[in-house]
Amino acid sequence: MTQDSLILLPAFGCDDRLYGPLIAALQGTWATKVIIPTADRYETMVDEVLAKAPEVFAVLGTSMGGRLALEVTLAARTRVLGLCIIGAAAGAVADQAAGLKRSARIRGGEKDKVIAEMGEMIAHLPGFRGEATRTAFITMAQAMATEHLARQSDALAHRADKWERLSEIECPTLCLWGVHDQFSPASDGSRLAGAVQEGSYVELPACGHFPTLEYPDEATEAILNWLDEVSYPSARSASLTQ
């Protein structure tokens, strides 16, 4: 029996380690594939993901990857069985000049300094795994090639407003947020869940921007519950071919 596919799109500067506990929990039930795009605009990132994804799939992303998951779903609604967004809103960039300055700093020799500054905000530091999550982010981001990181920063600085299109999304959609998210407030998550056709919102207390690392058990439980809903369309399709 072919497993359903879940595409995982990491946050800015991150890799598959962002989803380590989740990937382990899904072994044997869902085929997971981590895609780290290299383009400097979301439109091209979407093309990269769709070229590497199977014909139908669920998609989950965090922060930059969450926004990309949203854009992938809008671009290929007939291919996406379910959408999970973690810590990423649908609006345009709030301060493009600041985003472009970040890109310039990364390219200009301040990569580690930018990473350290973001690390101070990435997790809820008093939380259960706050300090460990900050360290994990810094480790992942430092390992990413400088130009690759800068191109991700470019994409973030050029994102456009998508709020008005959210009603087009029909698949089961989970919006998973930490209540102490300093990059995208929890109110963004509840708004997203209410704007799509079949949305649910889960908020984790004492958690920041990276629920899958800060509270892996609670985040995994919420994602598994969402995947139970997502799997129904593929199961129905399979039964029709028997």
C-alpha positions as a printed NumPy array, in Angstrom:
array([[  0.   ,   0.   ,   0.   ],
       [  1.416,   3.405,  -0.959],
       [  1.823,   5.834,   1.918],
       [  0.348,   9.297,   1.768],
       [  2.979,  12.006,   1.339],
       [  3.689,  14.936,   3.639],
       [  5.942,  17.717,   2.382],
       [  7.795,  19.581,   5.152],
       [  9.028,  23.127,   4.515],
       [ 11.425,  24.434,   7.19 ],
       [ 11.714,  27.953,   8.547],
       [ 14.321,  30.508,   7.524],
       [ 17.785,  29.075,   8.094],
       [ 16.478,  25.668,   9.111],
       [ 16.659,  22.117,   7.792],
       [ 15.152,  18.707,   8.564],
       [ 16.274,  18.97 ,  12.205],
       [ 13.372,  21.36 ,  12.797],
       [ 11.062,  18.374,  12.322],
       [ 13.134,  15.555,  13.835],
       [ 10.61 ,  14.401,  16.47 ],
       [  7.704,  14.721,  14.026],
       [  9.441,  12.728,  11.285],
       [ 10.207,   9.976,  13.794],
       [  6.575,   9.867,  14.947],
       [  5.3  ,   9.583,  11.358],
       [  7.538,   6.69 ,  10.308],
       [  5.474,   3.895,   8.827],
       [  2.329,   5.994,   8.387],
       [  3.241,   9.005,   6.231],
       [  6.07 ,   9.378,   3.732],
       [  7.791,  12.632,   4.69 ],
       [  9.937,  14.743,   2.381],
       [ 11.782,  17.878,   3.495],
       [ 12.25 ,  20.48 ,   0.77 ],
       [ 14.534,  23.483,   1.314],
       [ 14.021,  25.889,  -1.609],
       [ 16.886,  27.954,  -2.99 ],
       [ 15.038,  30.751,  -4.845],
       [ 14.877,  34.399,  -3.754],
       [ 11.15 ,  34.878,  -4.446],
       [  8.155,  32.938,  -3.219],
       [  6.781,  32.463,  -6.729],
       [  9.907,  30.565,  -7.772],
       [ 10.021,  28.681,  -4.483],
       [  6.515,  27.402,  -5.227],
       [  7.705,  26.078,  -8.585],
       [ 10.605,  24.301,  -6.856],
       [  8.315,  22.595,  -4.358],
       [  5.747,  21.499,  -6.922],
       [  8.481,  20.066,  -9.151],
       [  9.785,  17.919,  -6.291],
       [  6.451,  16.954,  -4.723],
       [  4.329,  13.918,  -5.656],
       [  1.089,  14.359,  -7.579],
       [ -0.979,  14.738,  -4.393],
       [  0.328,  15.531,  -0.929],
       [ -0.211,  17.297,   2.362],
       [  2.085,  20.199,   3.159],
       [  3.345,  21.608,   6.454],
       [  5.61 ,  24.593,   6.927],
       [  6.991,  26.788,   9.69 ],
       [  7.531,  30.549,   9.472],
       [  9.066,  31.152,   6.015],
       [  8.117,  27.573,   5.171],
       [  4.596,  28.089,   6.515],
       [  4.081,  31.012,   4.186],
       [  5.484,  28.883,   1.364],
       [  3.076,  26.056,   2.255],
       [  0.217,  28.557,   1.991],
       [  1.396,  29.755,  -1.407],
       [  1.881,  26.189,  -2.656],
       [ -1.7  ,  25.398,  -1.665],
       [ -3.061,  28.459,  -3.458],
       [ -1.072,  27.556,  -6.582],
       [ -2.044,  23.861,  -6.669],
       [ -5.28 ,  23.373,  -4.762],
       [ -6.174,  20.147,  -6.575],
       [ -2.862,  18.567,  -5.529],
       [ -2.831,  19.554,  -1.85 ],
       [ -4.791,  17.276,   0.505],
       [ -4.116,  19.291,   3.632],
       [ -2.265,  22.372,   4.853],
       [ -0.541,  23.049,   8.177],
       [  0.826,  26.524,   8.855],
       [  3.05 ,  27.158,  11.878],
       [  3.86 ,  30.755,  12.78 ],
       [  3.313,  32.416,   9.396],
       [  0.723,  35.003,   8.413],
       [ -0.716,  35.799,   4.989],
       [  0.101,  39.495,   4.874],
       [  2.685,  41.483,   2.968],
       [  6.073,  42.178,   4.516],
       [  5.7  ,  44.825,   7.207],
       [  9.037,  46.567,   6.546],
       [ 10.665,  45.68 ,   3.248],
       [ 13.619,  47.984,   3.843],
       [ 14.447,  46.152,   7.077],
       [ 14.21 ,  42.81 ,   5.284],
       [ 16.526,  43.912,   2.503],
       [ 18.952,  45.332,   5.069],
       [ 18.995,  41.905,   6.733],
       [ 19.888,  40.32 ,   3.388],
       [ 22.674,  42.853,   2.849],
       [ 24.068,  42.214,   6.315],
       [ 24.132,  38.472,   5.699],
       [ 25.992,  38.963,   2.418],
       [ 28.259,  41.608,   3.956],
       [ 29.876,  39.424,   6.59 ],
       [ 27.347,  39.703,   9.435],
       [ 25.707,  36.308,   8.949],
       [ 26.507,  35.044,  12.452],
       [ 25.405,  38.318,  14.043],
       [ 22.039,  38.234,  12.234],
       [ 21.547,  34.617,  13.266],
       [ 22.352,  35.402,  16.9  ],
       [ 19.898,  38.316,  16.93 ],
       [ 17.129,  36.151,  15.519],
       [ 18.017,  33.389,  17.959],
       [ 17.11 ,  35.674,  20.853],
       [ 13.559,  35.901,  19.495],
       [ 13.026,  32.478,  17.964],
       [ 11.907,  30.634,  21.103],
       [ 10.155,  31.407,  24.364],
       [ 13.375,  31.199,  26.375],
       [ 11.743,  30.569,  29.785],
       [  9.818,  27.667,  28.232],
       [ 10.479,  23.936,  28.554],
       [ 13.007,  23.762,  25.685],
       [ 13.523,  27.458,  24.999],
       [ 17.295,  27.551,  25.351],
       [ 17.736,  24.268,  23.471],
       [ 15.538,  25.553,  20.643],
       [ 17.571,  28.752,  20.335],
       [ 20.765,  26.693,  20.129],
       [ 19.215,  24.371,  17.533],
       [ 18.205,  27.313,  15.345],
       [ 21.646,  28.905,  15.532],
       [ 23.305,  25.595,  14.675],
       [ 21.072,  25.022,  11.641],
       [ 21.348,  28.583,  10.33 ],
       [ 25.138,  28.674,  10.695],
       [ 25.356,  25.457,   8.652],
       [ 23.406,  26.988,   5.746],
       [ 25.453,  28.552,   2.943],
       [ 25.612,  32.34 ,   3.244],
       [ 24.074,  33.058,  -0.164],
       [ 21.33 ,  30.514,   0.388],
       [ 20.412,  32.202,   3.668],
       [ 20.485,  35.626,   1.999],
       [ 18.196,  34.432,  -0.781],
       [ 15.692,  33.172,   1.769],
       [ 15.868,  36.613,   3.381],
       [ 15.207,  38.198,  -0.023],
       [ 12.073,  36.095,  -0.46 ],
       [ 10.775,  37.134,   2.951],
       [ 11.369,  40.794,   2.081],
       [  9.287,  40.572,  -1.095],
       [  6.242,  38.636,   0.084],
       [  2.874,  40.023,  -0.988],
       [ -0.512,  40.128,   0.714],
       [ -2.575,  36.928,   0.348],
       [ -5.3  ,  37.462,   2.946],
       [ -8.029,  38.011,   0.366],
       [ -7.324,  34.648,  -1.289],
       [ -7.578,  32.454,   1.813],
       [-11.234,  31.59 ,   1.198],
       [-10.062,  29.629,  -1.871],
       [ -8.429,  27.014,   0.38 ],
       [-10.797,  24.082,   0.834],
       [ -8.565,  21.377,   2.351],
       [ -8.291,  20.663,   6.103],
       [ -6.023,  23.386,   7.464],
       [ -4.282,  23.426,  10.831],
       [ -2.859,  26.678,  12.178],
       [ -0.428,  25.801,  14.979],
       [  0.998,  28.649,  17.06 ],
       [  3.004,  29.364,  20.16 ],
       [  1.306,  31.988,  22.289],
       [  4.648,  33.799,  22.719],
       [  5.575,  33.88 ,  19.02 ],
       [  7.57 ,  37.097,  18.518],
       [  7.635,  36.933,  14.709],
       [  3.962,  36.245,  13.972],
       [  1.461,  36.876,  16.788],
       [ -1.018,  34.224,  17.795],
       [ -3.832,  36.431,  16.506],
       [ -2.512,  35.744,  12.98 ],
       [ -3.073,  32.04 ,  13.48 ],
       [ -6.647,  32.357,  14.677],
       [ -7.394,  34.755,  11.832],
       [ -5.967,  32.317,   9.282],
       [ -8.008,  29.443,  10.681],
       [-11.157,  31.503,  10.349],
       [-10.403,  32.665,   6.817],
       [ -9.989,  29.257,   5.132],
       [-12.947,  26.976,   4.494],
       [-11.978,  24.154,   6.876],
       [ -9.602,  25.601,   9.443],
       [ -8.651,  24.709,  13.   ],
       [ -6.441,  26.61 ,  15.406],
       [ -4.21 ,  25.13 ,  18.102],
       [ -2.272,  27.391,  20.459],
       [  0.526,  26.137,  22.714],
       [  1.214,  28.018,  25.98 ],
       [  4.763,  28.882,  27.064],
       [  5.851,  28.388,  23.435],
       [  7.484,  30.66 ,  20.87 ],
       [  8.05 ,  30.413,  17.111],
       [  9.102,  26.738,  16.817],
       [  6.482,  24.447,  18.427],
       [  7.941,  21.296,  16.835],
       [ 11.148,  21.819,  18.847],
       [  9.872,  23.653,  21.922],
       [  6.995,  21.269,  22.648],
       [  7.497,  18.313,  20.28 ],
       [  4.987,  15.981,  21.948],
       [  2.153,  18.51 ,  21.993],
       [  2.945,  19.748,  18.479],
       [  3.102,  16.203,  17.123],
       [ -0.25 ,  15.331,  18.716],
       [ -1.903,  18.342,  17.063],
       [ -0.348,  17.474,  13.702],
       [ -1.379,  13.81 ,  13.943],
       [ -4.965,  14.876,  14.666],
       [ -4.865,  17.097,  11.577],
       [ -3.434,  14.291,   9.457],
       [ -6.291,  12.025,  10.536],
       [ -8.597,  14.459,   8.755],
       [ -6.254,  14.896,   5.799],
       [ -6.007,  11.166,   5.115],
       [ -9.715,  10.786,   4.407],
       [ -9.667,  12.127,   0.821],
       [ -6.868,   9.772,  -0.215],
       [ -8.569,   6.863,   1.53 ],
       [-11.794,   7.556,  -0.361],
       [ -9.886,   7.746,  -3.622],
       [ -8.227,   4.405,  -2.905],
       [-11.545,   2.748,  -2.168],
       [-12.977,   3.926,  -5.474],
       [-10.207,   2.154,  -7.386],
       [-10.678,  -1.21 ,  -5.652]])
